[in-house]
């Protein structure tokens, strides 16, 4: 499984990953928790997680990410569910494996580790030692549960992201680094999505020391993806990719309509592939139809590369 995506990227092919789990949960009736977002879904809705994973696989995803974005112990404790840390993570990973088994597809299963604080409140982080311990705990558990790789998501600063990367690097699994950014106030610079005072190139320079297998632009508005890919390429010569954010929360617990249709996302993805991106997917707001459209982009590129001997 691991060799499959690694070999495809080594050959210069485009690999398609899944879309936004949280937004799909909302679409299908699950209400996100105020502090743990989709993190509690596995506690009582593991079958729903399995079905969403399966839909993404059937749409063409070659890698799916277990619903562990919001399941570090300190985030679960903020929702009053810290004692369920192990069971929630186990159920989330099993749901992803169950979807793989049900579809019979040869897909990789990734474990997600995010360093976003409870409720997106930058003042809600625990003390540094607790934070680092909790990242290590989830990295070790995900490895124990048998995920094929770890994806580090919402990496956007040079403090919390370092702790998450240090923990993940110690378990011996391939790492994907997911940078989250946006355009700065003046419209040209790139800054952390939630840290407008931190240039994203500073974060990137720091985190590349952890030797990721892939560096992606994730949870980033579509208009910032191309310049972010260029910023990555200026410091990194390995595989890159993009899975942008397409919607936002609404006050009533719902989601806004995606800013891009499947065809609109595919149109931009062609440009990203031309800029050397080799991983395509979506974050919040990207559903199975978006992944299906990206799969067509990948198939066309990969077929053309094979015909011309580039793969």
Residue frames as qw, qx, qy, qz and C-alpha x, y, z in Angstrom:
[[0.000, 0.885, 0.465, 0.000, 0.00, 0.00, 0.00],
 [0.282, -0.830, 0.101, 0.471, 2.68, 2.48, 1.05],
 [0.441, -0.204, 0.590, 0.645, 4.89, 1.59, -1.90],
 [0.358, 0.614, 0.652, 0.263, 1.98, 2.21, -4.25],
 [0.068, 0.980, 0.181, -0.036, 1.68, 5.94, -3.65],
 [0.410, -0.714, 0.361, 0.438, 5.41, 6.33, -3.21],
 [0.533, 0.029, 0.666, 0.521, 6.15, 4.62, -6.51],
 [0.316, 0.769, 0.512, 0.217, 3.52, 6.65, -8.34],
 [0.101, -0.979, 0.020, 0.179, 4.96, 9.90, -7.06],
 [0.516, -0.491, 0.514, 0.478, 8.49, 8.74, -7.83],
 [0.491, 0.299, 0.671, 0.468, 7.34, 8.15, -11.42],
 [0.017, -0.093, 0.139, 0.986, 5.98, 11.70, -11.60],
 [0.200, -0.460, -0.767, -0.400, 2.34, 10.61, -11.68],
 [0.327, -0.369, 0.135, -0.859, -0.52, 12.49, -10.07],
 [0.259, -0.224, -0.908, 0.242, -2.06, 10.85, -6.99],
 [0.376, -0.506, -0.242, -0.738, -5.62, 11.75, -5.94],
 [0.131, -0.068, -0.804, 0.576, -6.58, 11.90, -2.28],
 [0.091, -0.617, -0.782, 0.000, -9.96, 12.43, -0.63],
 [0.038, -0.652, -0.190, -0.733, -12.03, 15.49, 0.22],
 [0.145, -0.408, 0.420, -0.798, -13.39, 17.20, 3.33],
 [0.333, -0.252, -0.899, 0.130, -14.68, 14.82, 5.99],
 [0.008, -0.326, -0.532, 0.782, -16.12, 17.52, 8.26],
 [0.361, 0.248, -0.150, -0.886, -18.17, 19.19, 5.55],
 [0.469, -0.032, -0.789, -0.396, -19.43, 15.82, 4.32],
 [0.210, -0.270, -0.844, 0.412, -20.51, 14.93, 7.86],
 [0.182, 0.337, 0.280, -0.880, -22.47, 18.18, 8.09],
 [0.414, 0.163, -0.504, -0.740, -24.04, 17.55, 4.70],
 [0.527, -0.110, -0.820, -0.194, -25.20, 14.15, 5.96],
 [0.583, -0.639, -0.347, -0.362, -26.70, 15.41, 9.21],
 [0.713, -0.310, -0.379, 0.502, -23.87, 15.35, 11.75],
 [0.096, -0.974, -0.032, -0.204, -23.46, 18.53, 13.79],
 [0.601, 0.384, -0.419, 0.562, -19.84, 19.48, 14.38],
 [0.590, -0.618, -0.375, 0.359, -18.72, 19.98, 17.96],
 [0.025, 0.997, 0.004, 0.069, -17.78, 23.54, 18.91],
 [0.304, -0.811, 0.491, 0.092, -14.30, 22.60, 20.11],
 [0.539, -0.257, 0.774, 0.212, -13.51, 19.22, 18.52],
 [0.393, 0.404, -0.444, -0.696, -15.22, 19.73, 15.11],
 [0.817, 0.130, -0.417, -0.377, -15.62, 16.32, 13.48],
 [0.139, 0.442, -0.837, 0.292, -13.53, 14.59, 16.14],
 [0.472, -0.073, 0.693, -0.541, -16.48, 13.08, 17.99],
 [0.703, 0.250, -0.300, -0.594, -18.08, 11.50, 14.92],
 [0.481, 0.225, -0.847, -0.022, -16.43, 8.12, 15.47],
 [0.204, -0.128, 0.754, -0.611, -17.92, 7.79, 18.95],
 [0.529, 0.311, 0.641, -0.462, -21.45, 7.14, 17.65],
 [0.649, 0.668, 0.065, -0.358, -21.30, 7.47, 13.87],
 [0.391, -0.440, 0.712, 0.383, -18.48, 5.21, 12.72],
 [0.560, 0.389, 0.710, 0.177, -20.71, 3.75, 10.01],
 [0.305, 0.929, 0.169, -0.126, -21.26, 7.23, 8.60],
 [0.184, -0.773, 0.505, 0.337, -17.51, 7.78, 8.52],
 [0.534, -0.061, 0.796, 0.279, -17.10, 4.46, 6.70],
 [0.508, 0.665, 0.544, 0.047, -19.69, 5.43, 4.12],
 [0.151, 0.959, -0.097, -0.217, -18.07, 8.79, 3.45],
 [0.338, -0.559, 0.680, 0.334, -14.64, 7.21, 3.08],
 [0.568, 0.208, 0.771, 0.197, -16.13, 4.65, 0.69],
 [0.419, 0.847, 0.315, -0.088, -17.76, 7.38, -1.39],
 [0.008, -0.881, 0.377, 0.288, -14.42, 9.14, -1.74],
 [0.459, -0.278, 0.794, 0.284, -12.73, 5.88, -2.74],
 [0.545, 0.482, 0.679, 0.097, -15.40, 5.17, -5.34],
 [0.271, 0.940, 0.081, -0.190, -14.94, 8.70, -6.66],
 [0.721, 0.600, -0.192, 0.290, -11.28, 7.96, -7.32],
 [0.298, -0.843, 0.406, -0.190, -9.32, 8.70, -4.13],
 [0.787, 0.279, -0.520, 0.182, -6.11, 6.67, -3.91],
 [0.343, 0.034, -0.655, 0.673, -5.50, 7.72, -0.33],
 [0.426, -0.723, -0.369, -0.400, -8.05, 8.38, 2.41],
 [0.150, 0.382, -0.537, 0.737, -7.43, 10.09, 5.72],
 [0.408, -0.447, -0.774, 0.186, -8.89, 8.72, 8.94],
 [0.213, -0.813, -0.225, -0.492, -11.05, 11.17, 10.88],
 [0.704, -0.431, -0.319, 0.465, -8.40, 11.99, 13.49],
 [0.267, 0.595, 0.027, 0.758, -7.92, 15.70, 12.70],
 [0.312, -0.622, 0.154, -0.701, -9.63, 16.72, 15.96],
 [0.894, -0.335, -0.259, -0.144, -8.82, 13.78, 18.22],
 [0.387, 0.354, -0.598, 0.606, -5.68, 14.69, 20.16],
 [0.417, -0.433, -0.725, 0.336, -6.28, 14.25, 23.87],
 [0.121, -0.297, -0.285, 0.903, -6.24, 17.97, 24.66],
 [0.309, -0.055, -0.379, -0.870, -8.87, 18.67, 21.99],
 [0.524, -0.334, -0.751, -0.223, -11.10, 15.80, 23.15],
 [0.346, -0.347, -0.618, 0.614, -10.73, 16.97, 26.76],
 [0.079, 0.087, 0.013, -0.993, -12.01, 20.39, 25.71],
 [0.547, -0.143, -0.462, -0.684, -15.18, 18.63, 24.57],
 [0.643, -0.346, 0.443, -0.520, -15.41, 16.60, 27.79],
 [0.970, 0.164, -0.039, -0.177, -14.39, 13.36, 26.05],
 [0.117, 0.738, -0.661, 0.069, -10.74, 12.96, 26.93],
 [0.589, -0.268, 0.733, -0.209, -11.34, 9.60, 28.61],
 [0.833, 0.391, 0.370, -0.130, -12.46, 8.25, 25.22],
 [0.081, 0.770, -0.487, -0.405, -9.23, 9.19, 23.46],
 [0.222, -0.265, 0.905, 0.249, -8.24, 5.66, 22.56],
 [0.449, 0.390, 0.799, -0.090, -11.68, 4.35, 21.63],
 [0.396, 0.818, 0.136, -0.395, -12.54, 7.35, 19.43],
 [0.110, 0.693, -0.595, -0.391, -9.27, 7.09, 17.53],
 [0.328, -0.081, 0.935, 0.112, -9.58, 3.33, 17.18],
 [0.484, 0.566, 0.636, -0.201, -13.08, 3.64, 15.77],
 [0.304, 0.835, -0.126, -0.441, -12.01, 6.40, 13.37],
 [0.006, -0.526, 0.780, 0.339, -9.15, 4.35, 11.94],
 [0.381, 0.127, 0.916, -0.012, -11.25, 1.20, 11.74],
 [0.494, 0.690, 0.359, -0.389, -13.89, 3.11, 9.77],
 [0.273, 0.744, -0.444, -0.418, -11.29, 4.00, 7.16],
 [0.123, -0.286, 0.938, 0.156, -10.05, 0.40, 6.95],
 [0.475, 0.360, 0.761, -0.255, -13.65, -0.84, 6.74],
 [0.488, 0.750, 0.029, -0.446, -14.28, 1.44, 3.75],
 [0.136, 0.594, -0.726, -0.318, -11.15, 0.11, 2.05],
 [0.273, -0.036, 0.961, -0.033, -12.26, -3.46, 2.69],
 [0.507, 0.520, 0.563, -0.394, -15.81, -2.81, 1.52],
 [0.478, 0.770, -0.142, -0.398, -14.71, -1.28, -1.77],
 [0.922, 0.063, 0.278, 0.260, -11.87, -3.70, -2.38],
 [0.417, 0.881, -0.101, 0.197, -9.73, -0.79, -3.52],
 [0.783, -0.043, -0.174, 0.595, -5.97, -0.61, -3.20],
 [0.004, -0.874, -0.005, -0.487, -5.85, 2.67, -1.29],
 [0.430, 0.125, -0.569, 0.690, -3.56, 3.93, 1.45],
 [0.439, -0.795, -0.404, -0.113, -5.00, 4.97, 4.82],
 [0.323, 0.428, -0.324, 0.780, -3.42, 8.00, 6.46],
 [0.420, -0.652, -0.533, 0.338, -3.71, 9.18, 10.03],
 [0.138, 0.781, 0.088, 0.603, -4.20, 12.92, 10.45],
 [0.514, -0.476, -0.385, 0.601, -2.49, 14.96, 13.16],
 [0.116, 0.799, 0.202, 0.554, -3.48, 18.59, 13.46],
 [0.416, -0.187, -0.452, 0.767, -2.13, 21.24, 15.81],
 [0.208, -0.532, -0.248, -0.782, -5.24, 23.44, 15.62],
 [0.023, -0.081, 0.700, -0.709, -6.33, 24.41, 19.16],
 [0.043, 0.491, 0.853, -0.172, -9.73, 23.61, 20.67],
 [0.151, 0.838, 0.472, -0.229, -12.43, 25.78, 19.14],
 [0.532, 0.600, 0.136, 0.581, -9.82, 27.52, 16.96],
 [0.329, -0.940, 0.008, -0.090, -8.96, 29.60, 20.07],
 [0.613, 0.527, -0.412, 0.419, -5.24, 30.34, 19.90],
 [0.201, -0.583, 0.511, -0.599, -5.32, 30.91, 23.66],
 [0.876, -0.229, 0.122, -0.405, -6.69, 27.42, 24.36],
 [0.696, 0.360, -0.604, 0.143, -3.52, 25.40, 23.86],
 [0.819, -0.550, -0.123, 0.108, -2.34, 23.42, 26.88],
 [0.326, -0.819, 0.409, 0.234, 1.13, 24.01, 28.31],
 [0.429, 0.644, -0.577, -0.261, 3.96, 23.10, 25.93],
 [0.120, -0.299, 0.941, -0.102, 4.87, 19.83, 27.67],
 [0.567, 0.281, 0.670, -0.389, 1.26, 18.61, 27.63],
 [0.605, 0.657, -0.086, -0.441, 0.84, 19.63, 24.01],
 [0.277, 0.568, -0.757, -0.164, 3.98, 17.79, 22.93],
 [0.297, -0.110, 0.919, -0.236, 3.00, 14.72, 24.96],
 [0.632, 0.416, 0.476, -0.449, -0.44, 14.62, 23.36],
 [0.563, 0.648, -0.361, -0.364, 0.95, 14.83, 19.84],
 [0.084, 0.424, -0.902, 0.003, 3.31, 11.98, 20.65],
 [0.473, 0.077, 0.785, -0.393, 0.45, 9.96, 22.10],
 [0.712, 0.523, 0.219, -0.415, -1.72, 10.22, 18.99],
 [0.420, 0.649, -0.586, -0.243, 1.22, 9.62, 16.62],
 [0.087, -0.300, 0.941, -0.126, 2.14, 6.44, 18.47],
 [0.572, 0.243, 0.659, -0.423, -1.47, 5.25, 18.60],
 [0.659, 0.613, -0.081, -0.428, -2.04, 5.84, 14.88],
 [0.288, 0.544, -0.779, -0.116, 1.11, 3.89, 14.10],
 [0.295, -0.106, 0.903, -0.296, -0.03, 1.09, 16.41],
 [0.636, 0.405, 0.453, -0.476, -3.40, 0.98, 14.66],
 [0.648, 0.110, 0.658, 0.366, -1.67, 0.37, 11.34],
 [0.394, 0.873, 0.092, -0.272, -2.08, 3.53, 9.27],
 [0.828, 0.350, 0.155, 0.409, 0.19, 3.65, 6.23],
 [0.402, 0.332, -0.058, 0.851, 1.39, 7.22, 6.74],
 [0.200, -0.670, -0.466, 0.542, 0.82, 10.34, 8.82],
 [0.240, 0.637, 0.289, 0.674, -0.44, 13.63, 7.41],
 [0.300, -0.406, -0.369, 0.780, 0.39, 16.71, 9.44],
 [0.112, 0.673, 0.550, 0.482, -2.37, 19.21, 8.77],
 [0.173, -0.950, -0.179, -0.189, -2.83, 22.93, 9.42],
 [0.696, -0.290, -0.033, 0.656, 0.91, 23.45, 9.91],
 [0.228, 0.840, 0.248, 0.425, 1.27, 27.22, 9.89],
 [0.269, -0.926, 0.199, -0.173, 3.52, 28.44, 12.67],
 [0.546, 0.486, -0.606, 0.314, 6.99, 27.80, 14.10],
 [0.278, -0.399, 0.653, -0.580, 5.96, 26.69, 17.59],
 [0.769, 0.012, 0.455, -0.449, 2.99, 24.33, 17.73],
 [0.837, 0.469, -0.203, -0.197, 3.75, 22.82, 14.33],
 [0.272, 0.583, -0.740, 0.196, 7.27, 21.93, 15.44],
 [0.454, -0.249, 0.732, -0.443, 5.90, 19.95, 18.38],
 [0.859, 0.267, 0.237, -0.366, 3.54, 18.02, 16.13],
 [0.682, 0.605, -0.408, -0.052, 6.26, 17.30, 13.58],
 [0.012, -0.541, 0.790, -0.288, 8.71, 16.15, 16.25],
 [0.652, -0.077, 0.628, -0.418, 6.16, 13.69, 17.62],
 [0.857, 0.427, 0.081, -0.276, 5.20, 12.34, 14.21],
 [0.462, 0.690, -0.557, -0.009, 8.78, 11.99, 13.02],
 [0.246, -0.487, 0.791, -0.276, 9.64, 9.65, 15.88],
 [0.795, 0.038, 0.492, -0.353, 7.22, 6.84, 14.95],
 [0.375, -0.265, 0.788, 0.409, 8.92, 5.90, 11.70],
 [0.517, 0.578, 0.631, 0.028, 6.04, 6.34, 9.24],
 [0.330, 0.322, 0.345, 0.817, 6.20, 8.48, 6.08],
 [0.044, -0.619, -0.406, 0.671, 5.10, 12.06, 6.78],
 [0.248, 0.616, 0.438, 0.605, 3.15, 14.44, 4.60],
 [0.206, -0.327, -0.287, 0.876, 3.50, 18.07, 5.61],
 [0.104, 0.710, 0.620, 0.318, 0.30, 20.09, 5.10],
 [0.211, -0.120, -0.140, 0.960, 0.87, 23.85, 5.09],
 [0.039, 0.775, 0.630, 0.038, -2.17, 26.08, 5.63],
 [0.283, -0.249, 0.017, 0.926, -1.88, 29.67, 4.49],
 [0.278, 0.835, 0.475, -0.027, -3.65, 32.62, 2.94],
 [0.415, 0.563, 0.075, 0.711, -2.70, 35.82, 1.14],
 [0.331, -0.300, -0.403, 0.799, -1.57, 38.61, 3.43],
 [0.112, 0.752, 0.428, -0.489, -3.50, 41.84, 3.89],
 [0.082, 0.646, -0.308, -0.693, -1.71, 43.50, 1.01],
 [0.822, 0.437, 0.124, -0.342, -2.64, 40.64, -1.28],
 [0.595, 0.636, -0.491, -0.028, 0.78, 39.41, -2.31],
 [0.005, 0.467, -0.829, 0.307, 2.58, 37.80, 0.63],
 [0.742, -0.203, -0.603, -0.212, 1.68, 34.37, 2.08],
 [0.199, -0.452, 0.587, -0.641, 1.02, 34.06, 5.79],
 [0.015, -0.090, -0.968, 0.233, -0.26, 31.40, 8.16],
 [0.245, -0.501, -0.679, -0.478, -3.99, 30.82, 7.79],
 [0.497, -0.777, -0.385, -0.031, -4.59, 31.68, 11.46],
 [0.583, -0.559, 0.016, 0.589, -1.24, 33.42, 11.99],
 [0.466, 0.847, 0.174, 0.186, -1.16, 36.47, 9.71],
 [0.188, -0.925, 0.324, 0.061, 1.99, 37.69, 11.44],
 [0.610, -0.377, 0.653, 0.242, 4.03, 34.64, 10.39],
 [0.467, 0.559, -0.477, -0.492, 5.25, 34.40, 6.76],
 [0.972, 0.028, 0.134, -0.190, 4.61, 30.91, 5.47],
 [0.701, 0.546, -0.410, 0.207, 8.12, 30.63, 4.02],
 [0.127, -0.590, 0.641, -0.474, 9.50, 30.89, 7.57],
 [0.807, -0.155, 0.418, -0.388, 7.29, 28.03, 8.72],
 [0.914, 0.386, -0.110, -0.063, 8.23, 25.97, 5.66],
 [0.393, 0.662, -0.565, 0.296, 11.94, 26.50, 6.15],
 [0.375, -0.467, 0.649, -0.470, 11.66, 25.31, 9.75],
 [0.837, -0.010, 0.400, -0.373, 9.48, 22.26, 9.11],
 [0.775, 0.515, -0.350, -0.111, 11.42, 20.92, 6.12],
 [0.018, -0.584, 0.770, -0.256, 14.03, 19.80, 8.64],
 [0.674, -0.104, 0.629, -0.374, 11.68, 16.91, 9.48],
 [0.012, -0.262, 0.851, 0.454, 12.21, 15.46, 5.97],
 [0.674, 0.305, 0.410, -0.533, 8.61, 15.00, 4.81],
 [0.510, 0.130, 0.774, 0.354, 7.84, 12.65, 1.95],
 [0.160, 0.616, 0.547, 0.544, 5.40, 15.16, 0.43],
 [0.079, -0.306, -0.296, 0.901, 4.68, 18.84, 1.07],
 [0.071, 0.590, 0.716, 0.365, 1.14, 19.98, 0.36],
 [0.137, -0.121, 0.094, -0.979, -0.85, 23.19, 0.44],
 [0.270, -0.435, -0.855, -0.086, -4.01, 22.36, 2.39],
 [0.195, -0.788, -0.522, 0.260, -6.90, 24.27, 4.00],
 [0.238, -0.350, 0.180, 0.888, -5.81, 27.22, 1.89],
 [0.491, 0.668, 0.242, -0.504, -8.13, 29.40, -0.26],
 [0.804, 0.395, 0.371, 0.244, -7.89, 28.47, -3.96],
 [0.345, 0.920, -0.050, 0.179, -6.44, 31.84, -4.94],
 [0.293, -0.821, 0.488, -0.045, -3.46, 31.29, -2.63],
 [0.940, -0.068, 0.325, 0.075, -2.61, 27.77, -3.83],
 [0.744, 0.589, -0.004, 0.316, -0.53, 28.66, -6.89],
 [0.106, 0.830, -0.380, 0.394, 1.71, 31.16, -5.08],
 [0.693, -0.537, 0.437, -0.202, 2.03, 28.72, -2.18],
 [0.955, 0.161, 0.192, 0.157, 3.16, 25.95, -4.53],
 [0.522, 0.733, -0.181, 0.397, 5.74, 28.33, -5.95],
 [0.289, -0.787, 0.417, -0.352, 6.95, 29.19, -2.45],
 [0.891, -0.270, 0.362, -0.045, 7.32, 25.50, -1.64],
 [0.871, 0.413, 0.070, 0.256, 9.20, 24.78, -4.85],
 [0.213, 0.865, -0.302, 0.341, 11.66, 27.56, -4.03],
 [0.332, -0.634, 0.620, -0.321, 12.77, 25.57, -0.97],
 [0.687, -0.087, 0.696, -0.192, 11.82, 21.95, -1.76],
 [0.320, 0.406, -0.657, -0.548, 12.46, 19.68, -4.72],
 [0.151, 0.074, 0.982, -0.088, 10.31, 16.72, -3.64],
 [0.078, -0.477, -0.779, -0.399, 6.65, 15.93, -4.43],
 [0.136, 0.095, 0.291, -0.942, 4.10, 18.68, -3.80],
 [0.084, -0.451, -0.845, -0.276, 0.32, 18.80, -3.84],
 [0.197, -0.129, 0.110, -0.966, -2.79, 20.79, -3.06],
 [0.228, -0.501, -0.827, -0.115, -6.09, 20.22, -1.30],
 [0.000, -0.255, 0.100, -0.962, -7.69, 23.64, -0.77],
 [0.113, 0.408, 0.713, -0.558, -10.57, 24.76, 1.44],
 [0.002, -0.310, -0.621, -0.720, -13.78, 25.48, -0.48],
 [0.382, -0.693, -0.445, -0.420, -16.32, 26.47, 2.20],
 [0.068, 0.315, -0.536, 0.780, -16.68, 27.95, 5.70],
 [0.115, -0.372, -0.841, 0.376, -18.79, 27.48, 8.81],
 [0.225, -0.560, -0.318, -0.731, -22.15, 29.20, 9.18],
 [0.234, -0.374, 0.485, -0.755, -23.53, 30.47, 12.53],
 [0.822, -0.138, 0.090, -0.545, -26.19, 27.75, 12.61],
 [0.651, -0.327, 0.685, 0.010, -23.63, 24.94, 12.46],
 [0.823, 0.487, 0.294, 0.008, -23.90, 24.42, 8.70],
 [0.531, -0.231, 0.412, 0.704, -21.54, 25.19, 5.84],
 [0.324, 0.669, -0.111, -0.660, -21.55, 27.75, 3.06],
 [0.877, 0.461, 0.133, -0.037, -21.79, 26.48, -0.53],
 [0.738, -0.176, 0.293, 0.581, -18.38, 25.56, -2.01],
 [0.069, 0.781, -0.146, -0.604, -16.67, 28.45, -3.75],
 [0.188, 0.431, -0.721, -0.509, -15.75, 26.14, -6.63],
 [0.908, 0.152, 0.036, -0.390, -17.80, 23.57, -8.51],
 [0.856, -0.154, 0.441, 0.221, -16.15, 20.24, -9.34],
 [0.686, 0.572, 0.219, 0.392, -15.34, 21.49, -12.83],
 [0.021, 0.958, -0.142, 0.248, -14.02, 24.78, -11.44],
 [0.631, -0.638, 0.438, 0.063, -11.70, 22.95, -9.07],
 [0.855, 0.138, 0.400, 0.300, -10.54, 20.68, -11.87],
 [0.463, 0.831, 0.063, 0.302, -9.76, 23.69, -14.06],
 [0.204, -0.895, 0.364, -0.158, -7.50, 25.14, -11.36],
 [0.824, -0.348, 0.439, 0.085, -6.00, 21.73, -10.67],
 [0.804, 0.492, 0.151, 0.298, -4.74, 21.51, -14.25],
 [0.194, 0.885, -0.231, 0.356, -2.74, 24.67, -13.60],
 [0.569, -0.683, 0.433, -0.150, -1.41, 23.28, -10.32],
 [0.923, 0.018, 0.338, 0.185, -0.29, 20.11, -12.06],
 [0.597, 0.716, -0.005, 0.362, 1.41, 22.25, -14.69],
 [0.095, -0.849, 0.368, -0.367, 3.20, 23.91, -11.75],
 [0.391, 0.354, -0.821, 0.217, 4.47, 20.45, -10.69],
 [0.584, -0.243, 0.496, -0.595, 1.83, 19.50, -8.09],
 [0.403, 0.154, -0.874, -0.225, 1.49, 15.73, -7.98],
 [0.087, -0.331, -0.879, 0.333, -1.10, 15.28, -5.22],
 [0.268, -0.259, -0.253, -0.893, -4.65, 16.55, -5.73],
 [0.259, -0.440, -0.844, 0.166, -7.57, 16.56, -3.33],
 [0.195, -0.652, -0.187, -0.708, -9.83, 18.82, -1.35],
 [0.127, -0.030, -0.694, 0.708, -10.36, 20.03, 2.17],
 [0.220, 0.447, 0.622, -0.604, -13.54, 21.53, 3.68],
 [0.477, 0.578, 0.057, -0.659, -16.31, 21.73, 1.08],
 [0.336, 0.414, -0.736, -0.416, -14.82, 19.23, -1.35],
 [0.805, -0.009, 0.428, -0.411, -17.19, 16.30, -1.81],
 [0.704, 0.015, 0.679, 0.210, -17.03, 13.10, -3.85],
 [0.583, 0.757, 0.284, 0.077, -17.98, 14.96, -7.04],
 [0.029, 0.936, -0.341, -0.086, -14.96, 17.22, -6.61],
 [0.508, -0.451, 0.715, 0.163, -12.71, 14.19, -6.17],
 [0.730, 0.384, 0.556, 0.100, -14.24, 12.54, -9.23],
 [0.417, 0.909, 0.010, 0.017, -13.39, 15.64, -11.28],
 [0.193, -0.811, 0.546, 0.087, -9.82, 15.65, -9.95],
 [0.726, -0.101, 0.670, 0.118, -9.50, 11.99, -10.83],
 [0.681, 0.663, 0.292, 0.102, -10.21, 12.87, -14.45],
 [0.117, 0.942, -0.314, 0.002, -7.45, 15.48, -14.34],
 [0.488, -0.550, 0.675, 0.062, -5.07, 12.87, -12.94],
 [0.791, 0.210, 0.567, 0.087, -6.01, 10.22, -15.48],
 [0.556, 0.825, 0.071, 0.068, -5.50, 12.59, -18.39],
 [0.040, -0.878, 0.476, -0.019, -2.13, 13.73, -17.10],
 [0.605, -0.383, 0.697, 0.025, -0.91, 10.24, -16.19],
 [0.800, 0.402, 0.441, 0.067, -2.02, 8.77, -19.51],
 [0.440, 0.890, -0.096, 0.075, -0.30, 11.55, -21.41],
 [0.256, -0.777, 0.575, -0.004, 2.88, 11.17, -19.37],
 [0.753, -0.116, 0.645, 0.059, 2.95, 7.45, -20.04],
 [0.729, 0.625, 0.268, 0.076, 2.48, 7.96, -23.78],
 [0.336, 0.892, -0.231, 0.195, 5.35, 10.42, -23.86],
 [0.804, 0.117, -0.430, 0.393, 7.62, 8.37, -21.64],
 [0.036, -0.660, 0.316, -0.681, 7.67, 10.87, -18.79],
 [0.743, -0.491, 0.206, -0.405, 6.42, 8.43, -16.17]]
